Amino acid sequence: MSKNLVIVESPTKAKTISRFLSYDYKVESSFGHIRDLPKSTMGVDIEHDFEPEYVVPDKAKKRASELKKLASKASTVYYATDEDREGEAIAWHLDNIFKHPKNTKRITFHEITKSAIKEALEKPGKIDNNLVNAQQARRILDRLVGYELSPFLWKKVARGLSAGRVQSVCVRLIVEREREIEAFKPEEYWTIEGLFTKDDNDINAKLNSTPEKKLTKFDISDKKGSDKILDELKGQKYTVGKVDEKESKRNPLPPFTTSTLQQTANRMLGFSAKQTMMFAQQLYEGINLGNEGQVGLITYMRTDSLTLSDKFINEAEGYITDKYGKEYFKKGIYKTKSKLAQEAHEAIRPTHASYDPESIKQHLNDKQFKLYNLIWRRAIASQMASALVNNTNVDIVSDNQYIFRAKGSVITFDGFLKVIPPKSGDDILPKLSIKDILKDKEIKSIQHFTEPPARYSEAGLVKVLEEHGIGRPSTYAPTIATIQTRKYVDRIEKRLKPTQIGIVVNDLLVKHFKDIVDYKFTASMEDDLDEIAQGNKEWQPIIKNFYEPFKKNLMLKEEEINKKDITEEKSDEKCDKCGKAMLIKLGRFGKFLACSNYPECKNTKQIGDDGKIEEPEEIKEKCDKCGKPMAVKHGRFGKFIACTGYPDCKNIKNIEKNNRGKCPECNKGDIVEKRSKKGKTFFACNQYPDCKHALWSKPTGDKCPKCEALMVFGPKDTTKCSNKDCK
């Protein structure tokens, strides 16, 4: 008898699901997208209503053939890909490859558990063509922009550049924030702070008002003003003028959506958006819990919804009541306010409330545990009672009617804080009554300056993208990763700073292709895609309405814009080799000085992000070929070490960076990031040539629990063992 065939995207997901199904089912993985637009050509027939030309990539042909063969023999084929637009598109592509057999069904689920899989199989549906069309529309839009605008940037700026509907808007946000920082002028202000005591209890307070008025931030603007107040406070006696006590509530936050998870994991754990989604994917697809086998630990991690299932709420109630008591449970109902919500997903939550983090910690690596701990606590806390806080404001009055204010708080009922303890609270004040006499231990003035807005962290960027309605949960992580890979943005101390090339490309797009980088226009396109997903709009007219004016403007700018106007400008520098004028030029990796006598003179100098010329930095190391000093220089792939005897001696060396752990082969050297002669990044032992261990995939820093080889990043934010023989 032929088996039922269940097809999912990833091997891990397949392994987890297979545990819940009988011998009558065979679960297979498509290994992600099995059909897509071609890489080498546009793949969109503009003349025929933007009809896409889908192909099976070479790397997927073998798998496509295998699945097609299995499908032809199966009694029923179940497409069990993810429940979002991408998942729906994968199911649709599979169905097209199989030539639309009649024995196919579509199943979706929020979590990979036995009950969820059983329920999905009992209530199968059909492929949602509206979701497929929305995904197609996004893919085609991005392809049109990328394939039309990127070559334009190559011609007018530098080769290797790219543009994109969402990525270019991200860069604009970062550039505009940088300019806010550059334009910022600090303002001086002062505060007066006092330390008072009663019965050996210290009370910190800040001057709140003078005899004339209540103070605002800039009322004390200089040292002269602060000294005047300090003089008037000398020798004063202080009494308690007012004690105001009020009870307030601190409510738990709702469970995580994709955006809030990325923001919180970035802020609290230091994870990038890409890392967060990778570890979340692992938790969703399944973790081996020993005797329990492969278990999916969280619900689907790409969601805008705040909804929680009744099943989970009931589980949470049982857990909270048993662990903390009935008074700690309070059912939390959260409504999704965002207009961005696409599909009827749940919020991100643990699949079972009983899987508290500590009970499964031994089965998780450090980063998986940290993220799961965050998700579990947030979901459980969302179903707990509010914390009760007693807030106290105390006015401390001098004889001459200067008023200091002290603030304190005491938690009288911890509620959800049992699960998510506060980092730090206000001062706890001693018991005070009106007319109590206080002693002043110290009264001092403190100088402050206003600070510029901070550069965006990844968390901050995700938040502002969501506020503007730009992108969707599935796009945040890859977009932020792309703008860093393209060298439009650098990550400095966990903050995003635009590069020289990023600023130039942004300014060009803002000036000449304003719709592409316009916040409202980009958000309206997202709204149109949502309308397509809901079946309210056809996708072809939306693509046409975008493309025709875009193409017309592109052709105009092809003629209008001269490359030299963008990439060259005069400088006051003279060439130190031939004496000719130096020009400031722009390349793919930023600005540099180049001799105007090129090609006769090929002298160049790098210009740093601060606009200053970067001279070669000599180091103590001598050239092992000619004996001359070595120096740190800049190239298209960053810094490298080169002989100062160039061009007579062309000896160069890579600068080792980004230690990725000990080499598992020699156990002496470290795995470091390197670049091949063709500029491709790889990872190898720094003891070469004594040790020739190398990897093309980026190591995670962890070792395989089975064979001790290095774990590496795989496709779709997955991880795998670097040892091909390890299964």
C-alpha positions in Angstrom: 0.0 0.0 0.0 1.3 3.5 -0.9 2.1 5.9 1.9 0.8 9.4 2.5 3.5 12.0 1.7 4.0 15.0 3.9 6.3 17.7 2.6 7.9 20.5 4.7 10.8 22.9 4.1 13.5 21.7 6.5 15.0 18.4 7.6 14.7 19.3 11.2 11.0 20.1 10.9 10.5 16.8 9.0 12.3 14.9 11.8 10.1 16.4 14.5 6.8 15.8 12.6 7.7 12.2 11.7 7.6 11.4 15.4 3.9 12.2 15.6 2.8 10.2 12.6 2.2 6.5 12.0 4.0 4.2 9.6 1.4 5.2 6.9 3.1 8.6 6.6 6.4 9.5 5.0 7.7 13.0 5.9 10.2 14.7 3.5 11.9 18.1 3.2 12.1 20.3 0.1 15.2 22.1 1.6 13.5 25.5 1.3 12.4 27.0 -2.0 12.5 24.5 -4.8 11.6 26.9 -7.6 12.3 30.6 -8.0 13.1 33.3 -10.5 16.4 32.7 -12.4 19.6 34.3 -11.1 21.1 35.3 -14.3 18.2 37.0 -16.0 15.3 39.2 -15.0 12.8 36.3 -15.2 9.8 38.7 -15.5 8.0 39.1 -18.9 7.1 42.8 -18.7 5.4 42.8 -22.1 3.0 40.0 -21.0 1.5 41.3 -17.8 4.7 40.7 -15.8 4.4 37.0 -16.1 7.2 35.4 -14.0 9.5 32.8 -15.4 10.2 30.2 -12.7 13.0 27.7 -12.8 14.3 24.9 -10.6 17.9 25.9 -9.6 20.6 23.4 -10.3 21.1 22.6 -6.6 17.4 21.8 -6.2 16.9 19.7 -9.4 17.8 16.4 -7.8 15.5 17.0 -4.8 12.7 18.1 -7.1 12.9 14.9 -9.1 13.0 12.8 -5.9 9.9 14.5 -4.5 8.0 14.3 -7.8 8.7 10.5 -7.9 7.5 10.1 -4.3 4.4 12.2 -4.9 3.4 10.1 -8.0 3.4 7.0 -5.8 1.7 8.5 -2.7 -2.0 8.0 -1.9 -2.2 11.6 -0.6 0.3 14.5 -0.7 0.1 16.9 2.1 1.9 20.3 1.7 2.9 21.1 5.3 5.0 24.2 4.7 5.0 27.3 6.9 1.7 29.1 7.3 2.8 32.4 5.9 3.1 33.7 2.3 6.5 32.2 1.8 5.3 28.8 3.0 2.2 29.1 0.8 4.4 29.9 -2.2 6.6 26.9 -1.6 3.5 24.6 -1.5 2.3 26.2 -4.8 5.6 25.7 -6.5 5.7 22.1 -5.4 2.2 21.6 -6.8 3.2 23.1 -10.1 6.3 20.8 -10.3 4.0 17.8 -9.6 1.7 19.1 -12.3 -1.3 19.7 -10.0 -2.2 16.1 -8.9 -5.7 15.6 -7.5 -4.5 13.8 -4.4 -3.0 16.9 -2.8 -4.0 18.7 0.4 -2.7 21.8 2.2 -2.2 21.7 6.0 -1.0 24.4 8.3 -0.3 24.6 12.0 1.1 27.2 14.5 3.2 24.8 16.4 4.9 21.4 15.8 3.2 19.3 18.4 1.3 16.0 18.2 -2.1 17.6 18.8 -1.4 20.4 16.3 -0.3 18.0 13.5 -3.3 15.7 14.2 -5.8 18.6 14.1 -4.2 19.8 10.8 -4.5 16.4 9.2 -8.2 16.2 10.3 -9.0 19.6 8.7 -6.9 19.9 5.5 -7.5 22.8 3.1 -6.4 24.0 -0.2 -3.5 26.3 -1.3 -4.5 29.9 -0.8 -3.9 31.6 -4.1 -4.3 35.0 -2.6 -1.3 34.5 -0.3 0.7 33.0 -3.2 -0.2 36.1 -5.3 1.0 38.4 -2.5 4.3 36.6 -2.3 4.7 36.7 -6.1 3.9 40.4 -6.2 6.6 41.1 -3.6 9.1 38.9 -5.3 8.5 40.5 -8.7 8.5 44.0 -7.3 11.9 43.4 -5.6 13.2 41.8 -8.8 12.2 44.7 -11.0 13.8 47.2 -8.6 16.9 45.2 -8.1 17.5 44.3 -11.7 16.7 47.7 -13.1 18.2 50.0 -10.5 21.3 48.1 -9.5 22.9 48.2 -13.0 22.1 52.0 -13.0 24.1 52.3 -9.8 26.9 50.3 -11.3 27.1 52.7 -14.3 26.8 55.9 -12.3 28.6 55.2 -9.0 30.5 51.9 -8.8 30.2 48.2 -9.6 28.8 45.8 -7.1 26.2 48.1 -5.7 22.5 47.3 -5.3 19.2 48.9 -4.4 16.0 47.5 -3.0 12.5 48.6 -2.1 13.0 48.0 1.6 16.8 48.0 2.0 17.1 51.5 0.5 14.6 52.9 2.9 16.5 51.3 5.8 19.7 53.0 4.6 17.8 56.3 4.3 16.7 56.1 8.0 20.2 55.4 9.1 21.7 58.2 7.0 19.1 60.7 8.2 19.8 59.8 11.8 23.6 60.3 11.2 22.9 63.8 9.9 20.8 64.6 12.9 23.8 63.6 15.0 26.2 65.7 13.0 23.9 68.8 13.1 23.3 68.5 16.8 24.4 71.3 19.1 24.6 70.4 22.8 22.9 72.6 25.3 24.2 73.1 28.8 22.0 72.7 31.9 22.6 72.2 35.6 20.8 70.3 38.4 20.9 70.8 42.2 20.9 67.5 44.1 20.8 66.9 47.8 21.5 64.1 50.2 19.4 64.2 53.4 19.2 61.9 56.4 16.8 60.9 59.1 17.8 58.4 61.7 20.8 57.4 59.7 18.6 56.7 56.6 19.9 58.5 53.4 17.4 60.3 51.2 18.4 61.4 47.7 16.4 64.3 46.3 16.6 66.8 43.4 15.7 70.5 43.5 12.2 70.8 42.1 11.3 74.5 42.6 12.6 77.8 43.8 10.6 80.3 45.9 9.6 81.9 42.6 8.7 79.0 40.3 8.8 75.3 39.5 12.1 74.5 37.6 12.2 73.2 34.1 15.2 71.5 32.5 17.0 74.6 31.2 16.1 77.0 34.0 19.6 76.6 35.5 21.6 77.1 32.4 25.2 77.8 33.7 27.5 77.6 36.7 26.7 81.2 37.7 23.1 80.3 38.1 23.8 77.1 40.0 26.3 78.8 42.3 23.8 81.5 43.1 21.3 78.9 44.3 23.9 77.0 46.3 24.8 80.2 48.1 21.2 80.8 49.0 20.9 77.2 50.4 23.9 77.5 52.7 23.0 77.2 56.4 19.3 76.4 55.7 17.3 74.0 57.7 15.1 71.4 56.0 11.7 69.9 56.9 9.3 67.5 55.2 6.6 69.6 53.6 4.5 67.0 51.9 4.3 63.2 51.7 2.2 61.9 48.8 1.6 58.1 48.7 -0.2 56.5 45.8 -0.7 52.9 44.8 -0.2 52.1 41.1 -0.2 49.0 38.9 2.5 47.7 36.7 0.9 45.6 34.0 2.7 42.7 32.2 3.6 43.2 28.5 1.8 41.2 25.8 3.5 38.1 24.4 6.1 38.5 21.7 5.5 39.2 18.0 8.4 38.9 15.5 9.2 42.6 15.8 9.1 42.8 19.6 11.1 39.6 20.0 13.8 40.9 17.7 13.9 44.2 19.6 14.0 42.6 23.0 16.6 40.0 22.1 18.8 42.7 20.6 18.4 44.9 23.7 18.7 42.3 26.4 20.8 39.5 24.8 22.8 41.4 22.2 21.4 39.2 19.4 21.2 40.6 15.8 17.8 40.3 14.1 19.3 37.5 12.0 20.6 35.6 15.0 17.2 35.9 16.8 15.3 34.4 13.8 17.9 31.6 13.4 17.6 30.5 17.1 13.8 30.9 17.0 13.7 28.7 13.9 15.6 26.0 15.7 13.3 26.2 18.7 10.2 26.0 16.4 11.4 23.1 14.3 12.4 21.0 17.2 15.0 20.2 19.8 16.0 16.7 21.0 14.9 16.5 24.6 16.5 13.1 25.3 13.8 10.5 26.2 11.1 12.7 24.7 12.8 12.9 21.3 12.5 15.8 18.9 10.1 18.4 20.3 9.0 21.8 18.9 9.4 24.3 21.7 7.8 27.5 20.4 5.0 28.4 18.0 5.7 29.9 14.6 8.1 32.8 14.9 7.0 35.1 12.0 3.8 36.7 13.2 2.2 40.1 13.9 -0.5 38.6 16.2 -0.8 39.0 20.0 -3.4 36.2 20.2 -2.9 33.2 22.5 -4.8 30.0 22.1 -7.3 28.9 24.8 -5.2 25.7 25.2 -2.1 27.7 26.2 -4.0 30.0 28.5 -5.5 27.0 30.3 -2.0 25.5 30.6 -0.6 28.7 31.8 -3.3 29.0 34.4 -2.5 25.6 35.8 1.2 26.3 35.9 0.9 29.7 37.6 -1.7 28.5 40.1 0.3 25.5 41.1 3.6 27.3 41.2 2.7 30.7 42.8 -1.0 30.6 43.9 -4.4 31.5 42.5 -3.9 35.3 43.2 -1.1 35.3 40.6 -3.2 34.3 37.6 -5.1 36.8 35.6 -6.2 35.9 32.1 -4.7 38.3 29.6 -6.4 39.1 26.3 -4.3 41.1 23.9 -5.7 42.6 20.7 -3.4 43.2 17.7 -3.5 47.0 17.1 -1.1 47.0 14.2 -2.6 47.2 10.7 0.4 45.1 9.6 -1.0 41.8 10.8 -1.2 39.5 7.8 -2.5 36.2 8.7 -4.3 34.7 11.7 -1.2 33.5 13.6 -0.7 33.2 17.3 1.8 35.3 19.2 5.2 33.6 19.8 4.8 31.4 22.8 6.1 28.1 24.2 4.2 25.0 22.9 3.7 23.8 26.5 3.7 26.0 29.6 5.1 23.1 31.6 8.4 23.3 29.6 9.9 25.9 32.0 13.4 26.9 30.8 15.4 25.3 33.7 13.7 21.9 33.2 15.1 21.7 29.5 18.2 23.8 29.9 20.5 20.7 29.5 19.2 20.1 26.0 19.7 23.6 24.7 22.9 25.5 23.8 23.6 28.8 25.6 21.9 31.0 23.0 18.9 28.7 22.4 18.4 28.7 26.2 18.6 32.5 26.5 16.1 33.1 23.7 13.7 30.4 24.9 13.9 31.7 28.5 12.9 35.2 27.1 9.9 33.8 25.1 8.7 31.5 27.9 8.8 34.2 30.6 7.1 36.8 28.5 4.3 34.5 27.5 3.7 33.2 31.1 3.9 36.7 32.5 1.3 37.9 30.1 -1.2 35.7 32.0 -0.3 36.9 35.4 -1.7 39.6 37.7 -0.4 43.1 37.7 2.2 44.1 40.2 1.1 46.6 42.9 3.6 49.4 43.7 3.4 52.0 46.5 4.9 55.2 45.0 6.0 57.9 47.4 6.8 61.5 46.6 8.3 63.6 49.4 8.8 67.4 49.3 11.8 68.6 51.4 11.5 72.3 52.1 14.2 74.8 53.1 13.6 77.7 55.4 13.7 80.0 52.4 11.2 77.9 50.4 13.4 76.0 48.1 11.8 72.6 47.5 13.6 69.3 46.8 11.7 66.3 45.7 12.6 62.7 46.7 10.9 59.7 45.0 10.7 56.1 46.1 8.7 53.0 45.5 7.9 49.7 47.2 6.5 46.7 45.5 3.6 45.5 47.7 2.5 42.6 45.5 4.9 41.3 42.9 2.4 39.6 40.5 4.1 39.0 37.1 7.4 40.3 38.5 7.7 36.8 40.0 8.6 35.7 36.5 10.2 38.9 35.1 11.9 40.6 38.0 12.6 44.4 37.6 16.2 45.3 36.9 16.3 48.1 39.3 13.8 50.2 41.2 13.5 53.6 42.7 15.0 54.4 46.1 13.1 52.9 49.1 12.3 55.9 51.4 12.2 55.7 55.2 8.9 56.4 56.9 8.5 60.2 56.8 5.9 62.5 58.2 5.1 66.2 57.6 7.3 68.6 59.6 10.0 65.9 60.2 13.4 67.7 60.4 16.0 66.3 58.1 19.8 66.9 58.1 21.5 67.9 54.8 24.7 65.8 54.4 25.5 67.3 50.9 24.0 69.7 48.5 25.8 70.0 45.1 25.4 71.2 41.6 25.9 68.9 38.6 26.7 70.1 35.0 24.9 68.3 32.1 24.8 68.6 28.4 22.0 67.5 26.1 23.1 64.5 24.0 22.4 63.9 20.3 20.0 61.2 19.3 21.7 57.8 19.3 22.5 55.8 16.2 20.0 53.1 15.6 20.6 49.7 17.1 19.0 46.8 15.3 16.2 46.9 17.8 15.6 50.6 17.2 15.7 50.2 13.5 13.1 47.3 13.6 10.9 49.5 15.8 10.9 52.5 13.5 10.4 50.3 10.4 7.3 48.8 12.1 6.1 52.3 13.0 6.4 53.5 9.4 4.7 50.3 8.1 7.7 49.3 6.1 8.5 45.6 5.6 7.0 42.7 7.4 8.2 40.3 10.1 9.9 38.0 7.6 11.8 40.9 6.0 13.4 42.7 8.9 16.3 40.3 9.6 17.4 39.7 6.0 17.1 43.4 5.1 19.3 44.5 8.1 21.8 41.8 7.2 21.8 42.8 3.5 22.6 46.5 4.1 25.6 45.5 6.2 26.8 42.9 3.7 26.6 45.5 0.9 28.8 47.8 3.1 26.2 50.5 3.1 26.1 50.3 6.9 28.7 49.4 9.5 27.9 47.9 12.9 29.9 49.9 15.4 29.5 49.2 19.1 26.1 47.5 18.3 24.9 50.7 16.5 24.4 51.2 12.8 26.5 53.8 11.1 26.3 54.6 7.3 29.4 54.3 5.3 30.6 56.8 2.7 29.2 54.7 -0.2 25.9 54.2 1.7 25.5 58.0 2.1 26.3 58.7 -1.6 23.9 56.0 -2.9 21.2 57.2 -0.5 21.6 60.8 -1.6 21.4 59.8 -5.3 18.2 57.8 -4.7 16.6 60.5 -2.6 17.3 63.1 -5.2 16.4 61.1 -8.3 14.2 58.2 -7.3 12.3 59.6 -4.4 9.4 57.0 -4.5 11.8 54.2 -4.0 13.0 55.6 -0.6 9.8 57.4 0.4 8.5 56.1 3.7 4.8 56.6 2.9 5.1 55.2 -0.6 6.9 52.1 0.6 4.3 51.6 3.3 1.5 52.0 0.8 3.0 49.2 -1.3 3.0 47.0 1.8 -0.7 47.8 2.3 -1.3 46.9 -1.4 0.4 43.5 -0.8 -1.8 42.9 2.2 -4.9 43.7 0.1 -3.7 41.1 -2.5 -3.2 38.6 0.3 -6.8 39.2 1.4 -8.1 38.8 -2.1 -9.2 42.4 -2.4 -6.8 43.4 -5.2 -5.2 41.9 -8.3 -1.4 41.9 -8.3 -0.7 42.7 -12.0 -2.3 46.2 -11.9 -0.3 47.1 -8.8 3.0 46.0 -10.4 2.1 48.0 -13.6 1.2 51.2 -11.7 4.6 51.0 -10.0 6.7 50.0 -12.9 5.7 52.3 -15.7 6.6 55.6 -14.0 9.6 54.0 -12.4 11.0 52.8 -15.8 10.2 56.2 -17.4 12.2 58.0 -14.7 15.0 55.5 -14.9 15.5 56.1 -18.6 15.4 59.9 -18.0 18.1 59.7 -15.3 20.3 57.4 -17.5 20.7 60.4 -19.9 20.6 63.1 -17.3 23.2 61.9 -14.7 27.0 62.1 -15.4 29.1 59.6 -13.4 31.9 62.1 -12.8 29.5 64.5 -11.1 28.8 61.9 -8.5 32.1 60.1 -8.1 34.8 62.8 -8.6 35.6 66.2 -7.0 38.7 68.4 -6.8 41.0 68.4 -3.8 43.8 70.6 -2.5 46.2 67.7 -2.3 49.2 67.2 -4.6 50.5 63.8 -5.6 53.6 63.0 -3.6 54.9 60.9 -6.5 54.4 63.1 -9.6 53.2 66.5 -8.2 50.0 66.5 -10.2 46.6 67.4 -8.5 44.8 64.6 -6.6 41.1 64.0 -7.2 38.6 62.7 -4.6 37.0 59.7 -6.1 34.3 57.3 -5.0 34.6 53.6 -5.3 32.5 50.7 -4.1 34.1 50.8 -0.7 34.2 54.6 -0.2 36.1 57.7 -1.0 39.8 57.8 -1.9 42.4 60.1 -3.4 43.7 59.3 -6.9 46.2 61.1 -9.0 44.7 63.1 -11.9 47.6 61.8 -14.0 46.2 58.3 -14.2 47.1 55.9 -15.8 50.7 57.3 -16.0 50.6 57.7 -12.2 48.6 55.2 -10.2 49.1 56.8 -6.8 46.1 56.5 -4.5 45.3 57.2 -0.8 42.4 56.1 1.3 40.1 58.6 2.9 38.6 57.6 6.3 35.0 58.0 7.4 36.1 61.2 9.2 37.2 62.7 5.9 40.9 62.5 6.7 43.6 60.9 4.6 44.7 57.6 5.9 48.4 57.2 5.6 49.9 53.7 5.5 50.5 52.6 9.2 53.9 51.1 9.6 54.2 48.2 12.0 57.2 46.5 13.7 57.0 43.5 11.3 59.6 43.3 8.5 58.9 41.9 5.1 60.1 38.2 5.0 60.9 38.6 1.2 62.9 41.9 1.0 63.4 43.0 4.6 61.6 46.4 4.3 59.0 47.5 6.9 55.5 46.2 6.5 52.5 48.6 6.7 48.7 48.4 7.2 47.0 49.4 4.1 43.4 49.6 2.8 41.9 47.7 -0.1 38.5 46.7 -1.5 38.2 44.0 1.1 39.3 46.1 4.1 42.7 46.4 5.8 45.7 44.2 4.9 49.4 44.2 5.6 51.7 45.0 2.6 55.4 45.7 2.0 56.4 49.3 1.8 58.7 48.3 -1.0 55.8 48.1 -3.5 55.8 47.9 -6.5 59.3 46.3 -6.4 58.0 43.9 -3.7 54.4 42.8 -3.8 54.3 40.8 -0.6 50.9 41.0 1.2 49.2 39.3 4.2 45.7 39.1 5.5 44.9 40.7 8.9 43.3 37.9 11.0 40.0 38.8 12.5 36.9 37.4 14.1 38.2 34.4 16.1 35.7 31.6 15.6 37.0 29.1 18.1 39.9 26.6 18.4 40.8 24.6 15.4 39.4 21.1 15.9 42.0 19.5 13.7 45.3 20.7 15.3 44.0 22.0 18.6 46.7 24.7 18.5 45.5 27.4 16.2 42.3 29.5 16.0 39.7 29.5 13.2 39.8 33.0 11.7 38.0 34.8 8.9 40.0 35.1 5.7 39.5 36.1 2.0 40.5 34.2 -1.1 42.3 35.8 -4.0 38.8 36.2 -5.6 37.5 38.0 -2.6 35.4 35.2 -1.2 35.2 34.9 2.6 36.3 31.6 4.1 37.4 30.4 7.6 40.7 28.7 8.3 43.2 27.8 10.9 45.8 30.6 11.5 48.5 27.9 11.8 48.6 27.6 8.0 50.6 26.0 6.3 51.2 23.6 9.2 47.5 23.1 9.5 45.3 23.4 6.4 41.9 23.0 8.0 39.4 25.4 6.3 35.7 25.9 6.0 33.6 27.9 3.5 30.6 28.1 5.9 30.7 30.5 8.8 31.3 28.8 12.2 28.9 29.5 15.0 31.5 29.2 17.7 29.9 26.0 19.1 31.1 22.4 18.7 29.0 19.5 17.5 27.8 17.5 20.5 28.3 14.3 18.6 31.7 14.6 16.9 33.3 17.7 18.3 33.6 19.3 14.9 32.7 23.0 14.5 29.0 23.9 13.9 28.4 26.2 11.0 25.6 28.3 9.7 23.4 26.8 7.0 20.6 28.0 4.8 17.5 29.7 6.1 19.1 30.6 9.5 19.8 26.9 10.3 23.0 25.4 11.8 24.7 22.1 10.9 27.8 20.2 11.7 30.8 21.0 9.4 31.8 17.3 9.4 30.0 15.8 6.4 30.2 12.3 7.8 28.4 13.4 11.0 24.6 12.7 10.7 
